Amino acid sequence: MTSSVLRSIGRTLLVFAVALLPSLAFAQQSFPENVRIGDGKNGAIFNSWSARLENQPVLQVTASVQRVRGGDDTYINARFGEGSTFENGRRVNLSSGNVEEITWNVGGIRPDGRPLVIKAYNGEVIVRTVSVTYQQPAASSGIQPIQPPAPVRAPEAANSTSTEGCDGGRYFRAPTIEVGRVEPKGSLFSGKYELSGSIYGACIVEAGYFEHGQLKERIEFPTMPSYQRRNFSVRVRSGRQGKVQVLAADGSRDEVNVDDTITASEQQQGNQQLKLPF
């Protein structure tokens, strides 16, 4: 009788332990969002989704998304920071306007301070929710719903070199692009130029030269809450809907139209030549 009771208790404990295994082995972090992302092409917004994660091995990233602009060639990908996209460059095409759930297998890679970034190309996409599954329990157990905090104006952090403070809905002064020089390159009618200038801002998540909405050359800029000014020089071409664009973590941005800048520079040079004595 006693041994039968003990066996029954043992089976009950075993079932209870097995039921607990998933919660002990994994932890989830959820981000309820409604963020529009796109590459700026054909009227789409120029924006990407990003969030800071626990520095734990990440098994999977699942996003609920909906295409709101573009065609069957609209696609999204995901990565940590500026690293390689998950699943060896996997592109997920969104073939309809319905809400779709996309899962990337990350394979236990740690973020190591890099933000999780989701980008859309050839269209515009709404990121409804994002869920991250960790291999080990995160700092707090279970699913963590993160609500968007109230906007708070962030002061300048004069000496900060950390990426802390660039997430959580903080708002910054919009970044600015200042063009310093436009210099022709190549033959007379090649349409090739070198555009130089500087970018000023804080928590910059994307900066670069775009043609027809596609990134052609990235401009390196530190993602930190202290305001920085960095010089840049990019090779551009006229007649390709070229833009130099910069985007901050709070969604604020600035852009320079390459064709307008080239035209203004050539007009200025022409006016200066007219003033020369003969």
Buried (B, 14 or more C-beta within 10 A) or exposed (E): EEEEEEEEEEEEEEEEEEEEEEEEEBBBBBBEBEBBBBBBBBEBBBBBBBBBBBBBBBBBBBBBBBBBBBEEEBBBBBBBBEEEBBBEEBEBBBEEEEEBEBBBEBEEBBBEBBBBBBBBBBBBBBBBBBBBBBBEBBEEEEEBEBEEEEEEEBEEBEEBEEBEBBBBBBBBBBBEBEBEEBEBEEEEEEBBBBBBBEBBBBBBBBBBBBBEBEBBBEBEBEBBBBBBEBEBEBEBBBEBBBBBBBBBBBBBBBBBEBBEBBEEBBEEEEEEEEEEEE
